[in-house]
Amino acid sequence: MESFSFVYVVKQLELALRPRIEHAAAEGGMTAAQYTALTVLHRRPGITSSELARRSFVRPQTMAGTLDPLLEAGLIRRERDPEHGRRMRIFLTDEGEAAMERTAPPIEALEELLVGDLSASERAQFAEYLRRARNTIDAAGHRAPSA
């Protein structure tokens, strides 16, 4: 059996997907970072900007630059957290939901390209393996191990 690195293969996949995701998001009139933020907000309405940054794999400062155009376009809205007056919670607007729907067809086509050679059960297994790997990494913490 040939020796390989899962990390290397995952990175190769990410590099192959990135330009296609960027193109699909552009078809919906947004950047890949903006699309990612909208999808996270769709699944987790009312999270804070820092939580959104973590779940979108960017720094909070980077997320601020991503959110401004979304706010200006009316795709998201901010509300004060009633339990913590200084904290702002972020939600999709109806326009944000519509933007996601416009972007869904090219994203779905990309997903089909990714798993098109897999049977339904293989797709379910693949998704489960990816979730388990992600959960294991998350459980280990967000810090890089020390040498």
Residue frames as a rotation matrix with the C-alpha (Angstrom) as fourth column:
MET 1
0.582 0.813 0.000 0.00
0.813 -0.582 0.000 0.00
0.000 0.000 -1.000 0.00
GLU 2
-0.126 -0.610 0.782 1.32
0.563 -0.694 -0.450 3.43
0.817 0.383 0.431 -0.93
SER 3
-0.351 -0.078 -0.933 2.16
0.892 -0.332 -0.307 5.75
-0.286 -0.940 0.185 1.93
PHE 4
-0.237 0.304 0.923 0.20
0.466 -0.798 0.382 9.01
0.852 0.521 0.047 2.01
SER 5
-0.935 -0.056 -0.350 -0.75
0.333 -0.479 -0.812 11.80
-0.123 -0.876 0.467 4.33
PHE 6
-0.007 0.999 0.037 -4.40
1.000 0.008 -0.029 12.53
-0.030 0.037 -0.999 5.03
VAL 7
0.220 0.045 -0.974 -3.49
0.356 -0.934 0.038 16.13
-0.908 -0.356 -0.221 5.81
TYR 8
-0.759 -0.579 -0.298 -1.84
-0.096 -0.354 0.930 16.48
-0.644 0.735 0.213 2.41
VAL 9
-0.737 0.544 0.400 -4.82
0.651 0.415 0.636 14.95
0.180 0.729 -0.660 0.58
VAL 10
0.250 0.845 -0.472 -7.26
0.905 -0.377 -0.195 17.19
-0.343 -0.379 -0.860 2.47
LYS 11
-0.066 -0.358 -0.931 -5.15
0.038 -0.934 0.356 20.23
-0.997 -0.012 0.076 1.58
GLN 12
-0.956 -0.256 0.144 -5.06
0.130 0.072 0.989 19.19
-0.264 0.964 -0.035 -2.08
LEU 13
-0.289 0.934 0.208 -8.85
0.945 0.244 0.216 18.87
0.151 0.259 -0.954 -2.04
GLU 14
0.326 0.377 -0.867 -9.19
0.606 -0.787 -0.114 22.29
-0.725 -0.488 -0.485 -0.42
LEU 15
-0.499 -0.607 -0.618 -6.92
-0.114 -0.661 0.741 23.84
-0.859 0.441 0.261 -3.07
ALA 16
-0.910 0.222 0.350 -8.97
0.408 0.328 0.852 22.24
0.074 0.918 -0.389 -5.85
LEU 17
-0.025 0.990 -0.142 -12.27
0.999 0.029 0.031 23.38
0.034 -0.141 -0.989 -4.32
ARG 18
-0.255 -0.098 -0.962 -11.31
0.547 -0.835 -0.060 26.96
-0.797 -0.541 0.266 -3.44
PRO 19
-0.927 -0.100 -0.361 -11.41
-0.188 -0.711 0.678 28.51
-0.325 0.696 0.640 -6.95
ARG 20
-0.681 0.731 -0.032 -14.62
0.389 0.399 0.830 26.65
0.620 0.553 -0.557 -7.74
ILE 21
-0.031 0.643 -0.765 -16.27
0.986 -0.105 -0.128 27.87
-0.163 -0.759 -0.631 -4.54
GLU 22
-0.538 -0.239 -0.808 -15.12
0.224 -0.965 0.137 31.41
-0.813 -0.107 0.573 -5.31
HIS 23
-0.980 0.190 -0.058 -16.60
-0.098 -0.209 0.973 31.15
0.173 0.959 0.224 -8.80
ALA 24
-0.372 0.892 -0.258 -19.90
0.755 0.452 0.474 29.74
0.540 -0.018 -0.842 -7.50
ALA 25
-0.086 0.296 -0.951 -20.17
0.824 -0.516 -0.235 32.49
-0.560 -0.804 -0.199 -4.87
ALA 26
-0.817 -0.281 -0.503 -19.40
-0.014 -0.863 0.505 35.13
-0.576 0.420 0.701 -7.51
GLU 27
-0.782 0.604 0.150 -22.31
0.334 0.203 0.920 33.81
0.526 0.770 -0.361 -9.58
GLY 28
0.164 0.850 -0.500 -24.48
0.942 0.015 0.334 34.73
0.291 -0.527 -0.799 -6.58
GLY 29
0.479 0.019 0.877 -22.90
0.168 -0.983 -0.071 38.19
0.861 0.181 -0.475 -6.39
MET 30
0.884 -0.200 0.423 -20.69
-0.467 -0.316 0.826 37.65
-0.031 -0.927 -0.373 -3.35
THR 31
-0.145 -0.977 -0.155 -17.27
-0.876 0.199 -0.438 36.49
0.459 0.072 -0.885 -2.27
ALA 32
-0.074 0.034 -0.997 -16.58
0.137 0.990 0.024 33.00
0.988 -0.134 -0.078 -0.96
ALA 33
-0.917 -0.298 -0.264 -16.04
0.304 -0.096 -0.948 34.48
0.257 -0.950 0.179 2.53
GLN 34
-0.651 0.746 0.143 -19.40
-0.758 -0.628 -0.177 36.24
-0.043 -0.224 0.974 2.36
TYR 35
0.099 0.684 -0.722 -21.14
-0.594 0.623 0.509 33.07
0.799 0.379 0.468 1.19
THR 36
-0.447 -0.340 -0.827 -19.51
0.398 0.752 -0.525 31.10
0.801 -0.564 -0.201 4.00
ALA 37
-0.994 0.083 0.076 -20.68
-0.109 -0.527 -0.843 33.67
-0.030 -0.846 0.532 6.55
LEU 38
-0.287 0.952 -0.107 -24.24
-0.934 -0.254 0.251 33.52
0.211 0.172 0.962 5.21
THR 39
0.066 0.311 -0.948 -24.29
-0.202 0.935 0.292 29.71
0.977 0.173 0.124 5.36
VAL 40
-0.771 -0.369 -0.518 -23.05
0.430 0.298 -0.852 29.76
0.469 -0.880 -0.071 8.94
LEU 41
-0.868 0.480 0.125 -25.70
-0.464 -0.697 -0.547 32.33
-0.175 -0.533 0.828 9.89
HIS 42
-0.111 0.841 -0.529 -28.35
-0.755 0.275 0.595 30.24
0.646 0.466 0.605 8.17
ARG 43
-0.004 0.024 -1.000 -27.44
0.279 0.960 0.022 27.28
0.960 -0.279 -0.011 10.40
ARG 44
-0.263 -0.202 -0.943 -26.73
0.961 0.035 -0.275 29.33
0.088 -0.979 0.185 13.54
PRO 45
0.159 0.382 0.910 -28.84
0.370 -0.878 0.304 32.48
0.915 0.288 -0.281 13.60
GLY 46
0.896 0.303 0.324 -28.03
-0.102 -0.569 0.816 34.98
0.431 -0.764 -0.479 16.30
ILE 47
0.457 -0.802 -0.384 -24.36
0.888 0.383 0.255 34.18
-0.057 -0.457 0.887 16.84
THR 48
0.662 -0.312 -0.681 -21.86
-0.005 -0.911 0.413 36.92
-0.749 -0.270 -0.605 17.52
SER 49
0.794 -0.437 -0.422 -19.27
-0.574 -0.314 -0.756 38.20
0.197 0.843 -0.501 15.07
SER 50
-0.209 -0.930 0.302 -16.47
-0.971 0.234 0.051 36.43
-0.118 -0.282 -0.952 16.95
GLU 51
-0.044 0.271 0.962 -18.40
-0.186 0.943 -0.275 33.13
-0.982 -0.191 0.009 16.89
LEU 52
0.913 0.406 -0.034 -19.08
-0.072 0.078 -0.994 33.66
-0.401 0.910 0.100 13.19
ALA 53
0.386 -0.859 -0.337 -15.38
-0.909 -0.291 -0.299 34.28
0.159 0.422 -0.892 12.57
ARG 54
-0.390 -0.525 0.756 -14.44
-0.689 0.711 0.138 31.03
-0.611 -0.468 -0.639 14.34
ARG 55
0.160 0.572 0.805 -17.01
0.125 0.797 -0.591 29.03
-0.979 0.195 0.056 12.41
SER 56
0.980 0.159 -0.120 -15.94
-0.081 -0.233 -0.969 30.67
-0.182 0.959 -0.216 9.12
PHE 57
0.534 -0.837 0.117 -12.25
0.821 0.547 0.163 29.91
-0.200 0.009 0.980 9.75
VAL 58
0.101 -0.508 0.855 -11.09
0.461 -0.738 -0.493 33.54
0.882 0.444 0.159 9.84
ARG 59
-0.762 -0.408 -0.503 -9.88
0.640 -0.360 -0.678 36.05
0.095 -0.839 0.536 12.42
PRO 60
0.124 0.851 -0.511 -12.41
0.831 -0.371 -0.415 38.44
-0.543 -0.373 -0.752 13.98
GLN 61
-0.247 -0.276 -0.929 -10.72
-0.149 -0.936 0.318 41.38
-0.957 0.217 0.190 12.21
THR 62
-0.994 -0.108 -0.018 -11.17
-0.043 0.232 0.972 39.64
-0.101 0.967 -0.236 8.87
MET 63
-0.428 0.902 0.044 -14.81
0.903 0.430 -0.021 38.90
-0.038 0.031 -0.999 9.65
ALA 64
-0.026 0.405 -0.914 -15.47
0.341 -0.856 -0.389 42.59
-0.940 -0.322 -0.116 10.28
GLY 65
-0.634 -0.298 -0.714 -14.40
-0.505 -0.539 0.674 43.32
-0.585 0.788 0.191 6.69
THR 66
-0.939 0.340 0.054 -16.63
0.293 0.707 0.644 40.52
0.181 0.620 -0.763 5.43
LEU 67
-0.301 0.888 -0.347 -19.70
0.891 0.133 -0.434 41.68
-0.339 -0.440 -0.831 7.35
ASP 68
-0.498 0.091 -0.863 -19.67
0.011 -0.994 -0.111 45.36
-0.867 -0.065 0.493 6.35
PRO 69
-0.870 0.195 -0.453 -20.67
-0.489 -0.209 0.847 44.75
0.070 0.958 0.277 2.70
LEU 70
-0.687 0.649 -0.327 -23.31
0.562 0.759 0.328 42.21
0.461 0.042 -0.886 3.83
LEU 71
-0.328 0.534 -0.779 -24.80
0.697 -0.420 -0.581 44.79
-0.637 -0.734 -0.234 6.19
GLU 72
-0.634 0.006 -0.774 -24.73
-0.329 -0.907 0.262 47.49
-0.700 0.421 0.577 3.51
ALA 73
-0.871 0.294 -0.395 -26.42
-0.308 0.302 0.902 45.13
0.384 0.907 -0.172 1.01
GLY 74
-0.103 0.885 0.454 -29.12
-0.993 -0.118 0.004 44.31
0.057 -0.451 0.891 3.57
LEU 75
0.014 0.058 -0.998 -28.23
-0.355 0.933 0.049 40.61
0.935 0.354 0.034 3.63
ILE 76
-0.288 -0.111 -0.951 -27.68
0.790 0.533 -0.302 40.51
0.541 -0.838 -0.066 7.39
ARG 77
0.390 0.365 0.845 -28.82
-0.231 -0.850 0.474 42.52
0.891 -0.381 -0.247 10.40
ARG 78
-0.707 -0.618 -0.345 -27.45
0.269 0.216 -0.939 43.04
0.654 -0.756 0.014 13.90
GLU 79
0.516 0.819 0.251 -29.45
-0.061 -0.257 0.964 43.07
0.855 -0.513 -0.083 17.12
ARG 80
-0.336 -0.557 0.760 -28.37
-0.826 -0.214 -0.521 43.75
0.453 -0.803 -0.388 20.67
ASP 81
-0.486 0.112 -0.867 -28.34
0.314 0.948 -0.054 40.63
0.815 -0.298 -0.496 22.79
PRO 82
0.405 0.740 0.537 -31.08
-0.265 -0.467 0.844 41.15
0.875 -0.484 0.007 25.40
GLU 83
0.886 -0.097 -0.453 -29.01
0.433 0.521 0.735 39.24
0.165 -0.848 0.504 27.98
HIS 84
-0.028 -0.940 -0.339 -25.73
0.808 -0.221 0.546 41.06
-0.589 -0.259 0.766 27.28
GLY 85
0.725 0.545 -0.422 -26.33
0.284 -0.794 -0.537 44.65
-0.628 0.269 -0.730 26.20
ARG 86
0.134 -0.753 -0.645 -22.90
-0.636 -0.565 0.526 45.15
-0.760 0.339 -0.554 24.65
ARG 87
-0.678 -0.398 0.618 -22.99
0.109 0.777 0.620 41.95
-0.727 0.488 -0.483 22.59
MET 88
-0.099 0.608 -0.788 -24.43
-0.909 -0.377 -0.176 42.11
-0.404 0.699 0.590 19.07
ARG 89
-0.200 0.144 0.969 -26.11
0.185 0.977 -0.107 39.09
-0.962 0.158 -0.222 17.53
ILE 90
-0.653 -0.132 -0.746 -26.20
-0.663 -0.377 0.647 38.64
-0.367 0.917 0.159 13.74
PHE 91
-0.022 0.743 0.669 -29.08
0.168 0.662 -0.730 37.30
-0.986 0.096 -0.139 11.66
LEU 92
-0.855 -0.094 0.510 -29.80
0.509 0.037 0.860 36.74
-0.100 0.995 0.016 7.99
THR 93
-0.425 0.771 -0.474 -32.45
-0.557 -0.636 -0.535 38.96
-0.714 0.037 0.699 6.43
ASP 94
0.559 0.675 0.482 -34.95
0.085 0.532 -0.843 37.79
-0.825 0.512 0.240 3.83
GLU 95
0.796 -0.335 -0.504 -32.58
-0.604 -0.376 -0.703 39.29
0.045 0.864 -0.502 1.24
GLY 96
-0.256 -0.927 0.274 -29.73
-0.940 0.305 0.154 37.22
-0.227 -0.218 -0.949 2.70
GLU 97
-0.090 0.330 0.940 -31.82
-0.083 0.938 -0.337 34.05
-0.992 -0.108 -0.057 2.42
ALA 98
0.888 0.457 -0.052 -32.62
-0.054 -0.008 -0.998 34.95
-0.457 0.889 0.018 -1.20
ALA 99
0.365 -0.844 -0.392 -28.92
-0.929 -0.302 -0.215 35.52
0.064 0.443 -0.894 -1.95
MET 100
-0.462 -0.505 0.729 -28.15
-0.597 0.785 0.166 32.06
-0.656 -0.358 -0.664 -0.59
GLU 101
0.341 0.684 0.645 -30.90
0.125 0.646 -0.753 30.55
-0.932 0.337 0.135 -2.73
ARG 102
0.878 -0.061 -0.475 -29.45
-0.462 -0.369 -0.806 32.24
-0.126 0.927 -0.353 -5.84
THR 103
-0.041 -0.995 -0.091 -26.04
-0.995 0.049 -0.088 30.79
0.092 0.087 -0.992 -5.02
ALA 104
0.170 0.167 0.971 -27.33
-0.560 0.827 -0.045 27.31
-0.811 -0.536 0.234 -4.19
PRO 105
0.963 0.269 0.029 -27.38
-0.146 0.605 -0.783 25.87
-0.229 0.750 0.621 -7.76
PRO 106
0.473 -0.836 -0.278 -23.68
-0.475 0.024 -0.880 26.38
0.742 0.548 -0.386 -8.52
ILE 107
-0.281 -0.539 0.794 -22.72
-0.959 0.174 -0.222 25.19
-0.019 -0.824 -0.566 -5.02
GLU 108
0.444 0.523 0.727 -24.92
-0.486 0.823 -0.295 22.10
-0.753 -0.223 0.620 -5.40
ALA 109
0.937 -0.161 -0.310 -23.32
-0.236 0.362 -0.902 21.42
0.258 0.918 0.301 -8.80
LEU 110
0.005 -0.989 0.148 -19.89
-0.790 -0.094 -0.606 21.64
0.613 -0.114 -0.782 -7.18
GLU 111
-0.149 0.003 0.989 -20.95
-0.845 0.520 -0.129 19.23
-0.514 -0.854 -0.075 -4.44
GLU 112
0.838 0.487 0.247 -22.25
-0.272 0.764 -0.585 16.82
-0.474 0.423 0.773 -7.08
LEU 113
0.602 -0.716 -0.354 -18.92
-0.467 0.043 -0.883 17.07
0.647 0.697 -0.308 -8.90
LEU 114
-0.221 -0.726 0.651 -17.15
-0.954 0.023 -0.299 16.24
0.203 -0.687 -0.698 -5.64
VAL 115
-0.489 0.097 0.867 -19.18
-0.504 0.780 -0.372 13.13
-0.712 -0.619 -0.333 -4.81
GLY 116
0.200 0.662 -0.722 -20.62
-0.967 0.013 -0.256 12.23
-0.160 0.749 0.643 -8.21
ASP 117
-0.222 -0.372 -0.901 -18.75
-0.586 0.790 -0.181 8.92
0.779 0.488 -0.393 -8.37
LEU 118
-0.966 -0.139 0.220 -20.01
-0.260 0.471 -0.843 7.81
0.014 -0.871 -0.491 -4.95
SER 119
-0.390 0.868 -0.308 -23.14
0.516 0.483 0.708 5.81
0.763 0.117 -0.636 -4.22
ALA 120
0.385 0.632 0.672 -25.70
-0.275 -0.617 0.738 7.18
0.881 -0.469 -0.064 -1.77
SER 121
0.946 -0.044 -0.322 -24.29
0.307 0.445 0.841 5.03
0.107 -0.895 0.434 1.05
GLU 122
0.005 -1.000 0.026 -20.71
0.977 -0.001 -0.214 6.03
0.214 0.026 0.976 0.19
ARG 123
-0.179 0.016 0.984 -21.76
0.134 -0.990 0.040 9.69
0.975 0.139 0.175 0.27
ALA 124
0.797 0.533 0.285 -23.28
-0.230 -0.168 0.958 9.22
0.558 -0.829 -0.012 3.72
GLN 125
0.699 -0.614 -0.368 -20.13
0.713 0.556 0.427 7.43
-0.057 -0.561 0.826 4.93
PHE 126
-0.212 -0.799 0.563 -17.86
0.789 -0.480 -0.384 10.11
0.577 0.362 0.732 3.44
ALA 127
0.150 0.359 0.921 -19.85
-0.203 -0.901 0.384 12.86
0.968 -0.245 -0.062 5.15
GLU 128
0.971 0.229 -0.069 -19.73
-0.001 0.292 0.956 10.94
0.239 -0.929 0.284 8.43
TYR 129
0.355 -0.916 -0.189 -15.98
0.931 0.364 -0.015 10.43
0.083 -0.170 0.982 8.20
LEU 130
-0.308 -0.453 0.837 -15.43
0.436 -0.849 -0.299 14.12
0.846 0.273 0.459 7.51
ARG 131
0.518 0.572 0.636 -17.67
-0.347 -0.539 0.767 15.11
0.782 -0.618 -0.081 10.46
ARG 132
0.926 -0.183 -0.331 -15.88
0.373 0.576 0.727 12.70
0.058 -0.797 0.602 12.78
ALA 133
-0.034 -0.989 0.144 -12.47
0.937 -0.082 -0.338 13.99
0.346 0.123 0.930 11.72
ARG 134
-0.183 0.033 0.983 -13.63
0.025 -0.999 0.038 17.58
0.983 0.031 0.182 12.26
ASN 135
0.794 0.551 0.256 -15.13
-0.253 -0.082 0.964 16.75
0.552 -0.830 0.074 15.67
THR 136
0.644 -0.638 -0.422 -11.90
0.762 0.583 0.282 15.04
0.066 -0.504 0.861 16.74
ILE 137
-0.351 -0.772 0.531 -9.86
0.693 -0.595 -0.407 18.07
0.630 0.225 0.744 15.73
ASP 138
0.116 0.484 0.867 -12.30
-0.259 -0.828 0.497 20.38
0.959 -0.282 0.029 17.54
ALA 139
0.937 0.280 -0.208 -12.18
0.091 0.378 0.921 18.24
0.336 -0.882 0.329 20.68
ALA 140
0.227 -0.941 -0.252 -8.39
0.952 0.269 -0.148 18.48
0.207 -0.207 0.956 20.68
GLY 141
0.291 -0.069 -0.954 -8.65
0.486 -0.849 0.209 22.28
-0.824 -0.524 -0.214 20.92
HIS 142
0.965 0.176 0.194 -7.92
0.259 -0.521 -0.813 25.19
-0.042 0.835 -0.549 18.64
ARG 143
0.529 -0.839 -0.127 -4.25
-0.695 -0.515 0.502 25.57
-0.486 -0.177 -0.856 19.57
ALA 144
0.519 -0.503 -0.691 -1.48
-0.442 0.533 -0.721 24.04
0.731 0.680 0.054 17.56
PRO 145
0.915 -0.224 -0.336 0.39
0.398 0.641 0.657 21.41
0.068 -0.734 0.675 19.54
SER 146
0.674 -0.738 0.000 3.64
-0.696 -0.635 0.335 22.56
-0.247 -0.226 -0.942 21.05
ALA 147
0.527 -0.548 -0.649 6.84
-0.376 0.535 -0.757 21.01
0.762 0.643 0.076 19.76
